[in-house]
Amino acid sequence: MTEYPNPLIPGFNPDPSVVKVGDDYYIVTSTFEYLPGIPVYHSTDFVTWSQIGNVITRMEQAELENVVTAGGVWAPTIRYRDGLFYVIVTIAMGRGCMLYTATDPAGRWSDGIVLEGIEGIDPDLNWDDEGTAYVTFSGLITKGPDLGKHLGIQQVKVDLVKGVALEEPRSLWAGTGLKFPEAPHLYRRGEFWYLMIAEGGTERGHGESIARGTSPEGPFEGFAGNPFLSARSTNRPIQNTGHGDLVETPDGQTSIVLLGMRPRGGTQAFSALGRETFVSSIEWVDGWPVAQPVVLRPRAGSTSYALTFGGEGAGVGSVSAGAASGLTPTPTPAPDAAPVPVLDDGWLAIRRETTSVASLTARPGWLVIDADGSTLDDPSPTFVGRRQLNQTAAFTTVVDAAGGTGGLAARYDEDHHYEIEVTGSEAGGEAGNRIVARARLSGFEQTFEATLPAGPVTLHLDSVNTGGGFSPRAMSSDRVLLWASVGDAVVHLADLDGRYLTAETAASFTGRVVGLYATAGRVAFSSFDYVGSED
């Protein structure tokens, strides 16, 4: 049985869904308030993955401008039928159940249609032998007077062309009695239809349960061994395992692609990277799945990239051997147009398109952000960033902030972020650069200040191991170090506790995203470099 790397796709990549088409595999994950939304990862061997695009690349596809934090793009499912790829997803606290299609999973994807008559989350799509389309979903109500009410796992037949349910929802199964039955997926295997769900909540009690019946509409008989996969009450390095999707891997075996978290600290309490994509093997015994524990298998070597901002494919740079997935997409120029600098598919903005935040033409060879009065405390800051992929990581950027203020930030949400910024001499009213490091946590703020000589400033944001042992420091996920330099002049401004930028503390559904921002004037960045490892 093949031992695939774990995490399979690192960093903020929750709620994975997978489809096999011929010898090709495609995985999509949730993105919540970030754009572009729903990354599409591709592999032919299930080991090496690359991001080939995103499903949601245009504001009008999802209308995320006003979704609340932790709302937005929840739990996509990707499927393929008769030459067409489908992604069905919930825009929670927004447009509702959406369906997108494409003939090429790299895009361009359709504008999307709302599937009327489906009130819930985590939709799945499948077809019976006659070609009837079924949407199976978790009946959690996310708006209106019944907000928070849960109706269990439900299902409707749908017209995918008209975008309507063809019947009232039927209840299929409520799981084993654990909380939040969600993430249903429906499969045909032999004489049975299998209904697999997550339950127990997406926190430490998360797990997978399954039932089967002879019809896609049920009735469904639950497996006596449920939950058949969970890390609850164990000390395994990968926790919160669940929200899975089944697939036949290249070795001919059944595998489950699922989310998990890698908490660190003396009591495995804090997960800086949020929910990531993992894989584990499945054996079928007497017609029921038996899952192997989700085993940590980091990729060998370090992950690194050096991104520059000049010429076609700007922002791609070079990636070292041993790099994780999603770092080397190839941007595609518009048809019949001369190549222009574009940010690659791995960049993210918040409730905006990246092109509305960052320009690669305003100053050739630089990424330029013009402030608009927002800060990182706002729902839609002038910020573009990338996922932190490793437990230990070093981010570096070179900033020219003459006449402006901006810098390098690690973000979980608008209430939880650490940053180090430069105010150039023109804006600061004095010679040299004013350097400020800031910790913003649930309404509390602390700043640290220093001055460096005039000229471009190199900003550093490092996520480092706490060093072990038994102490309050050792209980955390990591330390976040903020420092800056101009030539030989170096200032170390802050050594911050990383536990406050973790899924358990911030409580957002995303993960750490580190990137570039401006809060005043015009700020230019000549590079964005990353080195990560699992130390």
C-alpha positions as CSV (number, residue, x, y, z in Angstrom):
1,M,0.0,0.0,0.0
2,T,1.5,3.3,-1.1
3,E,2.5,5.8,1.7
4,Y,1.5,9.2,0.4
5,P,2.9,12.4,1.9
6,N,1.0,14.0,4.8
7,P,0.0,16.7,4.7
8,L,-1.0,16.1,1.1
9,I,-1.6,19.8,0.5
10,P,-0.3,22.0,3.4
11,G,-1.4,25.2,4.9
12,F,-4.9,26.7,4.9
13,N,-6.7,24.1,2.7
14,P,-9.7,22.8,4.6
15,D,-12.7,20.7,3.5
16,P,-11.1,18.9,0.6
17,S,-13.0,17.2,-2.2
18,V,-11.4,15.1,-4.8
19,V,-12.3,13.7,-8.2
20,K,-10.4,11.3,-10.5
21,V,-10.7,11.7,-14.3
22,G,-8.7,9.2,-16.3
23,D,-5.2,9.4,-14.8
24,D,-5.7,12.9,-13.4
25,Y,-6.7,13.9,-9.9
26,Y,-8.2,17.2,-8.8
27,I,-8.7,18.6,-5.3
28,V,-10.6,21.7,-4.3
29,T,-10.7,23.3,-0.8
30,S,-12.6,26.0,1.1
31,T,-11.5,29.7,1.1
32,F,-14.2,31.6,3.1
33,E,-13.7,35.4,2.8
34,Y,-10.6,35.1,0.6
35,L,-10.4,35.7,-3.2
36,P,-9.6,34.0,-5.5
37,G,-11.8,31.3,-4.1
38,I,-11.6,27.5,-4.3
39,P,-8.1,26.6,-5.4
40,V,-7.9,23.7,-7.9
41,Y,-4.9,21.3,-7.3
42,H,-3.8,18.7,-9.8
43,S,-1.8,15.6,-9.7
44,T,-1.2,12.4,-11.8
45,D,0.6,10.4,-9.1
46,F,-1.2,11.6,-6.0
47,V,2.2,12.7,-4.6
48,T,3.2,15.8,-6.5
49,W,0.5,18.5,-6.6
50,S,0.4,21.9,-8.3
51,Q,-2.3,24.6,-8.2
52,I,-3.6,25.0,-11.7
53,G,-6.2,27.7,-11.0
54,N,-9.1,28.8,-8.9
55,V,-12.9,28.4,-9.4
56,I,-13.9,31.8,-8.2
57,T,-11.8,34.5,-9.8
58,R,-14.3,37.3,-10.3
59,M,-16.3,39.2,-7.7
60,E,-19.6,38.6,-9.3
61,Q,-19.2,34.8,-9.0
62,A,-19.6,34.8,-5.2
63,E,-20.5,38.3,-4.1
64,L,-18.3,38.1,-1.0
65,E,-18.1,41.8,-0.4
66,N,-20.3,41.8,2.7
67,V,-20.1,38.2,4.0
68,V,-19.2,38.0,7.7
69,T,-15.8,36.6,8.8
70,A,-16.0,32.8,8.9
71,G,-18.8,32.9,6.3
72,G,-18.3,32.8,2.6
73,V,-17.0,29.8,0.6
74,W,-17.8,26.6,2.6
75,A,-17.0,23.1,1.6
76,P,-16.9,22.7,-2.2
77,T,-17.5,19.3,-3.8
78,I,-15.9,18.6,-7.2
79,R,-17.4,16.0,-9.6
80,Y,-17.1,15.2,-13.3
81,R,-19.7,13.9,-15.8
82,D,-20.0,13.7,-19.6
83,G,-17.1,16.1,-20.3
84,L,-18.0,18.7,-17.7
85,F,-16.5,19.5,-14.3
86,Y,-18.9,20.6,-11.6
87,V,-18.1,22.4,-8.3
88,I,-21.1,22.7,-5.9
89,V,-20.5,24.9,-2.8
90,T,-22.3,27.0,-0.1
91,I,-21.6,30.7,0.0
92,A,-22.6,30.8,3.7
93,M,-24.4,33.9,4.9
94,G,-24.4,35.0,1.3
95,R,-25.7,33.7,-2.0
96,G,-26.5,30.2,-0.7
97,C,-25.9,26.9,-2.7
98,M,-24.0,27.6,-5.8
99,L,-23.0,25.5,-8.8
100,Y,-20.0,26.3,-11.1
101,T,-19.0,24.4,-14.3
102,A,-16.0,24.2,-16.6
103,T,-14.7,22.0,-19.4
104,D,-11.2,22.6,-18.1
105,P,-10.6,22.5,-14.3
106,A,-7.9,25.1,-14.7
107,G,-10.6,27.5,-15.7
108,R,-12.3,29.7,-16.8
109,W,-15.2,28.6,-14.6
110,S,-18.8,29.7,-15.2
111,D,-20.4,32.7,-13.4
112,G,-22.3,30.2,-11.3
113,I,-26.0,29.7,-10.6
114,V,-27.9,29.6,-7.3
115,L,-29.6,26.3,-6.7
116,E,-33.0,27.3,-5.4
117,G,-34.7,25.2,-2.7
118,I,-31.6,24.1,-0.8
119,E,-31.2,25.5,2.7
120,G,-28.1,24.1,4.2
121,I,-24.3,23.7,3.8
122,D,-21.7,21.3,2.5
123,P,-23.5,20.1,-0.6
124,D,-22.6,17.0,-2.5
125,L,-23.5,16.1,-6.1
126,N,-24.1,12.7,-7.6
127,W,-26.2,11.0,-10.3
128,D,-28.2,7.7,-10.3
129,D,-28.1,5.2,-13.1
130,E,-30.9,7.1,-15.0
131,G,-28.9,10.3,-14.9
132,T,-31.0,12.0,-12.2
133,A,-28.9,14.5,-10.2
134,Y,-29.0,14.5,-6.5
135,V,-27.8,17.1,-4.1
136,T,-27.2,15.8,-0.6
137,F,-26.4,18.4,2.1
138,S,-26.2,19.2,5.8
139,G,-29.4,20.9,6.9
140,L,-27.8,23.6,8.9
141,I,-29.8,26.9,8.5
142,T,-27.4,29.8,8.2
143,K,-29.7,32.8,8.0
144,G,-33.2,34.0,9.0
145,P,-35.2,33.4,12.2
146,D,-34.1,29.7,12.3
147,L,-30.4,30.5,12.2
148,G,-28.4,27.7,13.8
149,K,-31.2,25.0,13.6
150,H,-29.9,21.7,12.3
151,L,-32.1,19.3,10.3
152,G,-29.6,16.5,9.8
153,I,-28.5,15.2,6.4
154,Q,-31.0,16.0,3.6
155,Q,-31.3,15.4,-0.1
156,V,-33.2,16.7,-3.1
157,K,-33.3,15.9,-6.8
158,V,-32.3,18.9,-8.8
159,D,-32.4,20.3,-12.3
160,L,-28.8,21.5,-12.9
161,V,-29.7,23.6,-15.9
162,K,-32.6,25.5,-14.4
163,G,-30.9,25.6,-11.0
164,V,-33.9,24.4,-9.0
165,A,-34.8,21.6,-6.6
166,L,-37.4,19.3,-8.0
167,E,-38.9,18.3,-4.7
168,E,-39.0,19.2,-1.0
169,P,-35.9,18.0,0.9
170,R,-36.1,14.6,2.4
171,S,-34.2,13.6,5.6
172,L,-31.7,10.8,5.0
173,W,-29.7,10.1,8.2
174,A,-28.8,12.0,11.3
175,G,-25.5,10.1,12.0
176,T,-24.7,8.4,15.3
177,G,-26.0,11.2,17.5
178,L,-22.8,13.2,17.6
179,K,-23.1,16.9,17.0
180,F,-23.1,18.6,13.6
181,P,-23.7,15.9,11.0
182,E,-22.2,17.5,7.9
183,A,-20.0,17.1,4.8
184,P,-22.1,14.3,3.3
185,H,-20.8,12.5,0.2
186,L,-22.8,9.9,-1.7
187,Y,-21.1,7.0,-3.5
188,R,-22.2,3.9,-5.5
189,R,-20.1,0.8,-4.8
190,G,-21.3,-2.6,-5.9
191,E,-24.9,-3.2,-4.9
192,F,-24.9,-0.4,-2.3
193,W,-25.1,3.3,-2.1
194,Y,-22.9,4.7,0.7
195,L,-23.6,7.9,2.6
196,M,-20.4,9.1,4.3
197,I,-20.6,12.1,6.7
198,A,-18.5,14.0,9.2
199,E,-19.8,14.5,12.7
200,G,-18.6,15.5,16.1
201,G,-17.8,19.1,15.1
202,T,-14.7,20.2,13.2
203,E,-12.7,20.5,16.4
204,R,-11.0,17.7,18.4
205,G,-14.1,15.5,18.3
206,H,-14.2,15.4,14.5
207,G,-14.7,12.0,12.8
208,E,-16.1,10.2,9.8
209,S,-19.2,7.9,9.9
210,I,-20.9,6.0,7.1
211,A,-24.2,4.3,6.3
212,R,-25.4,2.3,3.3
213,G,-28.6,1.4,1.4
214,T,-29.7,0.0,-1.9
215,S,-31.0,3.4,-3.2
216,P,-29.5,6.8,-3.3
217,E,-32.6,8.0,-1.5
218,G,-32.2,5.5,1.4
219,P,-33.1,4.2,3.8
220,F,-29.6,4.0,5.1
221,E,-28.2,1.6,7.7
222,G,-25.4,2.9,9.9
223,F,-22.1,1.0,10.2
224,A,-21.7,-0.6,13.7
225,G,-18.1,0.6,13.7
226,N,-18.9,4.3,13.5
227,P,-17.1,6.7,13.6
228,F,-14.8,4.6,11.5
229,L,-12.1,7.4,11.5
230,S,-11.3,9.8,14.2
231,A,-8.3,11.1,16.2
232,R,-10.4,12.1,19.2
233,S,-8.8,11.4,22.6
234,T,-5.5,10.4,21.1
235,N,-2.1,12.0,21.0
236,R,-1.6,11.6,17.3
237,P,0.2,14.5,15.6
238,I,-2.7,15.0,13.3
239,Q,-6.0,15.9,15.0
240,N,-9.5,17.0,14.0
241,T,-9.5,14.5,11.2
242,G,-12.7,14.4,9.2
243,H,-14.7,16.0,6.4
244,G,-13.4,13.4,3.9
245,D,-14.0,12.3,0.3
246,L,-13.2,8.9,-1.1
247,V,-11.2,8.2,-4.2
248,E,-9.4,5.4,-5.9
249,T,-5.6,6.2,-5.8
250,P,-3.0,5.2,-8.4
251,D,-2.1,2.0,-6.4
252,G,-5.7,0.7,-7.0
253,Q,-6.7,1.2,-3.3
254,T,-9.4,3.3,-1.8
255,S,-8.1,6.4,0.0
256,I,-9.8,9.1,1.9
257,V,-8.8,12.8,1.4
258,L,-9.7,14.7,4.5
259,L,-9.0,17.7,6.7
260,G,-6.8,17.6,9.8
261,M,-4.7,19.9,12.0
262,R,-1.2,19.8,13.3
263,P,-1.4,21.2,16.9
264,R,1.8,21.9,18.7
265,G,2.8,22.8,22.2
266,G,3.1,20.8,25.4
267,T,-0.5,19.7,25.3
268,Q,-1.1,19.7,21.5
269,A,-3.3,22.8,22.0
270,F,-2.6,25.3,19.1
271,S,-2.6,24.9,15.3
272,A,-1.0,27.8,13.5
273,L,-1.7,26.5,10.0
274,G,-5.4,25.8,10.5
275,R,-7.0,22.9,8.7
276,E,-4.9,21.3,6.0
277,T,-5.5,18.5,3.5
278,F,-4.4,14.9,4.4
279,V,-4.9,11.4,3.1
280,S,-5.2,8.0,4.6
281,S,-5.9,4.5,3.2
282,I,-9.2,2.5,3.4
283,E,-9.7,-1.2,3.4
284,W,-13.1,-2.7,2.8
285,V,-14.1,-5.5,5.2
286,D,-17.5,-7.1,4.8
287,G,-18.6,-4.2,2.7
288,W,-17.7,-1.5,5.2
289,P,-14.6,0.8,5.3
290,V,-11.9,0.4,7.8
291,A,-9.6,3.4,7.9
292,Q,-6.0,3.6,8.9
293,P,-5.0,6.4,11.3
294,V,-3.9,9.5,9.5
295,V,-0.1,9.4,9.8
296,L,2.2,12.4,9.6
297,R,4.7,12.1,6.7
298,P,6.2,15.5,5.9
299,R,7.8,15.9,2.5
300,A,11.6,15.7,2.6
301,G,13.7,18.9,2.6
302,S,12.6,22.4,3.0
303,T,10.0,24.5,1.1
304,S,11.2,27.8,-0.4
305,Y,10.4,30.3,-3.1
306,A,11.7,33.6,-4.1
307,L,9.1,35.8,-5.8
308,T,9.9,38.8,-7.9
309,F,7.5,41.2,-9.6
310,G,8.9,41.9,-13.1
311,G,7.9,40.5,-16.5
312,E,5.4,37.8,-17.6
313,G,4.4,35.5,-14.7
314,A,5.4,38.0,-12.1
315,G,5.1,36.7,-8.6
316,V,5.9,33.1,-9.5
317,G,9.7,33.0,-8.9
318,S,11.6,29.8,-8.4
319,V,10.7,26.9,-6.1
320,S,13.2,24.5,-4.5
321,A,13.2,20.7,-4.6
322,G,10.9,19.3,-1.9
323,A,8.5,22.2,-2.2
324,A,4.9,21.6,-1.2
325,S,2.0,22.0,-3.6
326,G,0.4,25.1,-5.0
327,L,3.6,27.2,-5.5
328,T,4.2,27.1,-9.2
329,P,1.1,27.8,-11.2
330,T,1.7,29.2,-14.7
331,P,-0.3,32.4,-15.4
332,T,-2.1,32.4,-18.7
333,P,-2.4,35.7,-20.6
334,A,-5.7,36.8,-22.0
335,P,-6.3,35.5,-25.5
336,D,-5.0,37.7,-28.3
337,A,-3.3,40.0,-25.8
338,A,0.3,40.8,-25.1
339,P,1.6,39.1,-22.0
340,V,1.3,41.4,-18.9
341,P,2.7,40.9,-15.4
342,V,0.2,39.0,-13.3
343,L,0.2,37.6,-9.8
344,D,0.1,33.8,-9.7
345,D,-2.9,31.8,-8.5
346,G,-1.4,31.3,-5.0
347,W,-2.0,35.0,-4.0
348,L,-5.1,35.9,-1.9
349,A,-6.9,39.1,-1.1
350,I,-9.8,39.6,1.4
351,R,-13.2,40.2,-0.1
352,R,-11.6,41.7,-3.1
353,E,-9.8,40.6,-6.3
354,T,-6.0,40.7,-6.0
355,T,-5.9,43.0,-9.1
356,S,-7.9,45.6,-7.2
357,V,-5.3,45.7,-4.4
358,A,-1.9,45.2,-6.1
359,S,-0.4,46.6,-9.3
360,L,2.5,45.2,-11.2
361,T,2.6,47.9,-13.8
362,A,2.5,51.1,-11.7
363,R,6.2,50.7,-11.0
364,P,7.9,48.0,-13.2
365,G,9.7,45.4,-11.2
366,W,7.7,46.1,-8.1
367,L,4.4,45.2,-6.5
368,V,2.7,48.4,-5.7
369,I,-0.2,48.8,-3.2
370,D,-2.0,52.2,-2.9
371,A,-3.7,52.7,0.5
372,D,-7.4,53.5,0.5
373,G,-7.9,54.4,4.2
374,S,-8.4,50.8,5.4
375,T,-6.2,49.0,7.9
376,L,-5.8,45.3,8.8
377,D,-8.5,45.9,11.4
378,D,-11.0,46.3,8.6
379,P,-12.9,43.5,6.8
380,S,-11.4,44.4,3.4
381,P,-7.8,45.8,3.9
382,T,-5.4,46.6,1.1
383,F,-3.6,43.3,1.6
384,V,-2.4,40.4,-0.6
385,G,-0.9,37.3,0.9
386,R,0.0,33.6,0.7
387,R,-0.7,30.6,2.9
388,Q,1.9,29.7,5.5
389,L,2.8,26.1,4.5
390,N,5.2,24.9,7.2
391,Q,5.3,24.8,11.0
392,T,8.6,26.7,10.9
393,A,8.7,29.5,8.3
394,A,10.6,32.7,7.4
395,F,9.0,35.4,5.3
396,T,11.0,38.3,3.9
397,T,10.2,41.3,1.7
398,V,12.0,44.5,0.6
399,V,9.9,47.6,0.9
400,D,10.2,51.1,-0.4
401,A,7.7,53.2,1.6
402,A,8.8,56.7,0.7
403,G,5.7,58.7,1.1
404,G,3.6,55.8,2.6
405,T,3.1,53.2,5.3
406,G,2.9,49.5,4.8
407,G,4.7,46.2,5.4
408,L,4.5,42.5,6.1
409,A,1.6,40.9,8.1
410,A,0.5,37.5,9.4
411,R,-3.3,37.4,9.5
412,Y,-6.0,35.1,10.8
413,D,-8.8,37.7,10.7
414,E,-9.4,41.4,11.3
415,D,-9.2,40.8,15.0
416,H,-6.1,38.7,15.1
417,H,-2.9,39.8,13.2
418,Y,0.7,40.6,13.7
419,E,2.6,43.0,11.4
420,I,5.8,45.0,10.9
421,E,5.6,48.1,8.8
422,V,7.7,51.0,7.4
423,T,6.8,54.6,7.3
424,G,9.1,56.3,4.8
425,S,10.8,59.6,5.5
426,E,8.4,61.7,3.3
427,A,5.4,60.4,5.3
428,G,7.1,60.2,8.6
429,G,8.4,63.8,8.7
430,E,11.9,62.8,9.6
431,A,15.0,61.4,8.0
432,G,15.1,57.6,7.8
433,N,12.4,55.0,8.1
434,R,10.1,54.6,11.1
435,I,9.6,50.9,11.8
436,V,6.6,49.7,13.8
437,A,5.8,46.2,14.9
438,R,2.2,45.6,16.1
439,A,0.2,42.8,17.7
440,R,-3.6,43.2,17.4
441,L,-5.6,40.6,19.4
442,S,-9.4,40.9,20.0
443,G,-9.4,44.6,20.6
444,F,-6.0,44.8,22.4
445,E,-3.0,46.3,20.7
446,Q,0.7,46.6,21.5
447,T,3.3,48.3,19.4
448,F,7.1,48.4,19.2
449,E,9.0,51.1,17.4
450,A,12.5,51.8,16.0
451,T,14.2,53.9,13.3
452,L,16.4,52.7,10.4
453,P,18.3,54.7,7.8
454,A,16.7,55.9,4.7
455,G,16.2,53.6,1.7
456,P,14.5,50.3,1.0
457,V,13.9,48.2,4.1
458,T,14.0,44.5,4.4
459,L,11.2,43.2,6.7
460,H,11.3,39.8,8.3
461,L,8.5,37.7,9.9
462,D,9.6,34.4,11.3
463,S,7.6,31.6,12.8
464,V,9.9,29.5,15.0
465,N,9.7,26.5,17.2
466,T,9.2,27.3,20.9
467,G,12.1,25.0,21.8
468,G,10.3,22.4,23.8
469,G,10.5,21.8,27.6
470,F,7.8,22.5,30.1
471,S,6.9,26.1,30.5
472,P,4.2,28.6,29.5
473,R,6.4,29.4,26.4
474,A,6.5,25.7,25.5
475,M,2.7,25.3,25.5
476,S,2.4,27.5,22.4
477,S,2.4,26.6,18.7
478,D,5.3,28.9,17.9
479,R,7.0,32.3,18.4
480,V,6.5,35.0,15.8
481,L,9.6,37.2,15.4
482,L,9.3,40.6,13.8
483,W,12.5,42.4,12.7
484,A,13.9,44.7,10.0
485,S,17.2,45.8,8.4
486,V,18.8,48.4,6.1
487,G,22.3,47.3,5.1
488,D,24.1,46.4,8.3
489,A,21.6,48.2,10.6
490,V,19.3,45.6,12.2
491,V,16.4,46.1,14.7
492,H,14.6,43.2,16.4
493,L,11.3,44.6,17.5
494,A,9.0,41.8,18.8
495,D,9.0,38.2,20.0
496,L,5.3,37.3,20.1
497,D,3.4,34.3,21.2
498,G,2.0,32.4,18.2
499,R,-0.9,30.8,20.0
500,Y,-3.0,33.9,19.4
501,L,-2.8,33.4,15.6
502,T,-4.1,29.9,15.7
503,A,-7.4,28.2,14.8
504,E,-8.1,27.4,18.4
505,T,-7.7,31.0,19.6
506,A,-8.8,33.1,16.6
507,A,-11.6,30.7,16.0
508,S,-11.9,31.6,12.3
509,F,-12.2,28.7,9.9
510,T,-9.1,29.7,7.8
511,G,-5.4,29.5,8.6
512,R,-2.4,31.8,8.7
513,V,-2.0,33.9,5.6
514,V,1.1,36.1,5.4
515,G,1.5,39.0,3.0
516,L,1.9,42.6,2.0
517,Y,-0.2,45.7,2.8
518,A,-0.4,49.5,2.8
519,T,-2.3,51.8,5.2
520,A,-1.1,55.2,3.9
521,G,0.1,56.5,0.6
522,R,1.9,54.3,-2.0
523,V,4.1,51.4,-0.9
524,A,6.2,49.3,-3.2
525,F,7.6,45.8,-2.7
526,S,10.4,44.3,-4.8
527,S,10.3,40.7,-3.6
528,F,8.5,38.2,-1.4
529,D,10.6,35.3,-0.2
530,Y,9.7,32.2,1.9
531,V,11.7,29.4,3.5
532,G,9.8,26.7,5.5
533,S,10.5,23.4,7.2
534,E,9.0,21.1,9.7
535,D,11.5,21.7,12.5
